[in-house]
Amino acid sequence: MTIAFRAGSTVNNTSSSSAVLNKPAGTADGDVLIVAIAYNTGMTISPPAGWTHLYGQSSAQAQKMDTYYKVAASEGASWTWTFTGGPGGNSGVVVGYSGCNATPVDTSAQGTDATNPTTSLIAPTVTPTKATDMLVCLVNSVSGASSPTFTAPTGMTLRTNVTGASTYVIGTAELQLASSSATGTETFTVSQNVSGSNGVSVLLVGVITNTKTLAVTSTGSMSLVRSIGKIFPVTSTGTPTITPNSIWSKVLSVTGTATASWVGGFTSAFGKRLGFRMGAGTVTPGTSMKGGYVTPSTHMQGGPGTGGP
């Protein structure tokens, strides 16, 4: 599944003990939400429950940007970050993305403070482990009396431009990668001089579908005079992990979605070599697939199991 920008929302307060971010329009369970909150370094921030903290980055201009993320799950209409201490305003942004893996962050990095004054805010380089990652960059600074505008780095799409009542400005942009090479630094251009900067780059991973082929080989002999389970040893390498469970017939438990096929055979009490192919199916996390067994009438039968034959 391709990662796609869902929507974003922002907040900007001249002076407040909280920053309330509304849920982006259309947010669905499984979306990944990334937040940046900018505020005075004399204040202490407390996030709402359920958010993972990425970075808390300060600049020389007594301003700080904290970044967080979470996977959406039955979210309310908004989230509230609270502050103690002060004085100072605050601003914030949340951007949402669909199509991400359940473990969504490949890697991330924070940058260094820029020389002041500047019109260039820089997000650091990151190196993906997958060529299909989505790069999301967030930068912030302190502006003067007027509200500056952001221009996204070359090739990136600008998603938010947080300016207004407070002097804390935030810009975010994204880029769908096409290789696993290092991204290089990404430079946002600001329409007027700003002071101090914080920059964070986050790589999001798309939904991963693993394919696994299993080779199952029978061992030993089998008597056909009574019903008895045949245990098939499993040879498994790579990802996802296959965990055998020998309960009469072979049970294959798979971590990660996998397409599995398996074959086996047995030798009867009369010395005749018989072979069979049990088929194929799709195994998803938490389900299993069974092999086969032999009945007293020498009938080959597939065992029960979700996703099995």
N, C-alpha and C positions, 0 to 999 in steps of 0.2 A: 504494500500500500504506500502511496506517495504522501509525504508530509505536506500539509497545506496550512497556510495561515487561516485561522478561524475569525478572530476579531480582537480588538483591544479596547481598553478604557484607561482614563487618566484622572488624576486629582491634583490640585494645586491650591495650597492654603497659605495665606499671609502669616497667620499665627493660629496654631491649633495644637491640641494635645493628642490628636489622632489623625490618621490618613485613611480614609475609607475609599476602597476601590470597588466599583461595581463589577459584577461578573460580565465578561465580554458576551455580546449577543451571540446566541446560538451555541453556547458552550454545551458540550455533551460529555457524559461519563467517558473516561479514557483520554480526553484531551489533556495536553500538557500545558500548564500555565506557568509563565515566567514573570516575576515581579522585580522591579527596581524601585527603591524608596530613597529619596535624597533629603537630607536634613542637616541641621547644625551639629557639629561634633560635641557640643556641650550637652546634647540630649542623649538619652538612652532609649533604644527602641525595643519594643516587645511585639513579636509577630503573633498572628492568630494560630490556633492549633492546626497541625497537619502540614505545615510548610517546611521544606528542607532549606536550610541556610547555605548558600554557596559562598558568598564573600561579604565582608564588611570592610570597605575601602575608604580611606581618608585622604584628602588633599591638603596642601599647605594653606588653603583658604578657609580653614575651619568648617569644611563641609564634608559630608560622608555619603556614600551610596551603599546600601545593603541590597543584595540580590538573593532571591529565593525561587524555588519551583515546587510544584506539586502535580500529581495526576488527579484530574477532576473525578470526583465520586459523590454524587448526590449533593452538589454544592447549593448553598443558599444564594440570595440575591447579591450579597456583597461580603467583603472581608475588611476587618479593621486592624490596622497597626497602631499601637499606642506609644506615647512618648512621656518620659519624665525628664525634669530639668528644662533647660532652655537658656535664653529665649531663642526664637527663630521659627521660620515657616517650614514648610515641607512640601514635597511633591512626590508623585508616584505614578507608575504605569504598570499595567498587566497586559501581556500579549498571550493569546492562546493558539495552539497548534493541534490539528487532528492528524491521525495516521502515524502516531509515534509508538514505539515499543513500550511494553509495560515497565521496563527499566530504561527510561528515556534519554538519560544524559550519557553520551559517549565520553566526552571530556570537556573541560572548561578551563579558563585562565583569566586572571586579572592583570591590568596594565599598570603603568607607572604615571605619576603626576606630570602634567605638561608644563612647559615653560610659560610664564605669564608675562603680559597678556597674550592670548592666542585666538586664532579662528579655526584651529584644527584640533579635534578631539579624537583620540586614537584608541581603538579596541585592539587587544593583543592578538598575536598569531596563535593558532591551535592546529594540532595535527590529528585528523580523524583516523579511526581504525576501519571505517567503512566509506566507500566512495559515494554513497547515497545520503550521507548526513545532511542535515539542514543547519547552516551556520546562523546563529542569532547573536547580534552585537548590541550592547547597551552602553551608552556613555552619558555622563552628566557633568555639569559645571555650574558656576555662579555667574549670572549675567548682571548687566547694569540696569538702569531704569526702564529701558524699553525691552520688548520681548523679541529675542532673536529667532531666526528660523534655521532649520537644519537642512543640509543637502546630504543625501546618503552617499557612502563610499561607492566608487565605480563598480557597476554591476549588481549592486545590492538594491533592494526595495525598501524605501523608508516607510515605517509603519506608525510611529508616533513622534510627535514634536511637542513636548510638554513645556509650555512657557505660560506666564501669566502673573498672578498676584504675588507669588513668592519669587525670590531671585534664583531658585534652584531649577535648572533646566535639564531635561532628559530627552535623549533621542534613541530610537531603536530602529534596527533594520535587519533584513534577513537575506540569505542567499542559499539556493539549492546547489549543493556541491555536485561535481561530476567526476571527481577523482579523490584519492586518499592522500594527496600531497598536502603539505603544510599550507594553511590559508594565507599566510603573510598578515601583516598588520592592516587594519581597515580604518581609513581616515574619514571622519565626518567633518564637513565644512559648516561653520557657523557664520551667520550674516553679520555679526559684530564681534568685537573682542570680548572674551570671557576670561574668567580667572580660575585657575585650578581645574583639574579634570580627573575623572575616574572612568575606567573602561573595563568591560567584561565581555568575553566571548564564550558562547555556549554552543556545543555541538549536540544536536538532537538525533537520535537513531530512529529510523522507521521500523515498522512492524517486521519482525524476522520470522520467516517460515523455513524450517529445516526439513530436509529430506533425508531419510535413512533407509538403507536396504540391509536386511538381516539375512545372514546365512546360518541355517540351523541344521545340524547333522545328528542323526541318531547313533546310539552306541549299544553294544551288547546284543543279547538275544531276547525273544519274547515268546512265551508260551500262549497258544491260542485256546487252551482248555478253560480258561477263566478270564474274566474282564480284569484288566490291570492297566494302570496308567503308564504311559511311556514318557520318560523324561528326556527332553532334547537339550543338550548343552548348547549354549548360545555364544557365538563369537561376535563381539561388538566393538567397533572402534569409531572414533570421531564424535560428532555432535549431532543429535542429542544423545544423552546417556541412556543406555538400555539396562535395566536391572532385572535379571531373571528371578523367578520365584517358583521353585519346584513343588507344585502341589498337583499330583497326578499328571496332568498334562502341563506343558510349559506355559507360564504366564509371563508376558512381556510388558513391563511397565516402563513407560517412556516419559522422560522429562523434556518438554518441548514438543511441538507438533511434528509428527513424522509420518511418512508413508512407508509401511513395512510390508515385506513379503518374506515367506519362509517356506523351506522345503525340509523333508525328513524321510526316513525309511526305517524298516525293521526287518529282522530275519525271523521267520516263523520256526516253530519247534520242528518242522519237517525239513528245515534247511533251505527253504525257498526264499529268495531275496525279493522283497516287495518294496516298491517305492511309491511315494505320493507327494503331491504338492498341495499344501493346505490353502493356498490363495493369498490374497493381499487385502489390505484395508488401511484406513487412516486412524492413527492413534493420537489422541489429544491428551494434554496433561490431566492426570487423575483417572484415566481410563486404562483398560488393559486388553490384551489380545491373547487367546489361548491357542495351543497347538492341537494335536489330535490324540485319539486313543483307539484301541482295538477291542471289539466286542467278541464274545465267544464264537459268534458265527463268522468271524474274520472280516467283519464289515468295518471299513475305515470311516471314521466319523469325526467331524470337526468339533472342537470343544466350544462351549459358550464364551462370550466375552464381548464387551462393547467394542465395536470397530473391527471385530474379527469376522471370519467367514461364517 
